[in-house]
């Protein structure tokens, strides 16, 4: 049986692209809490299920995670421009 990927070896953020959504810019956050954000409209799709007790912490952390995802994208795009 093939070994599963150890997620601790994945980068914290990955860029995602899909030709069905040509105007969208996806960033995937691979660490807890895992999510995909569309930077076009800051729509976040969580890849985790949360307990009610975690929701306050999540709401507090979300703006910072969105900022980190945006900064990651800007950094990656500046590297392409160089």
C-alpha positions, 0 to 999 in steps of 0.5 A: 500500500502506498504511504500517505503524504505527511502533511508536516512536510507540505508548505504552509500555503499552496497556490491553486488554479482552475481553468473553470474559474479563470478569474479566481485566485485560490490559496490553500492553507495546509495546516490546522485549520485547513482552508481554501481561500479565493483571494478574488472575494476572500471567500473561505472554504474550511476543510475542517469541522469545528466544535462550537467551543472552537468557533470564537477562536476561529473567528478571532484567527480568521482575519490574520489567516486571510492576511497571511494567505494574501501576503503569501500570494503577493510574495509568490507573484513578486518572485515570478516577476523577478 
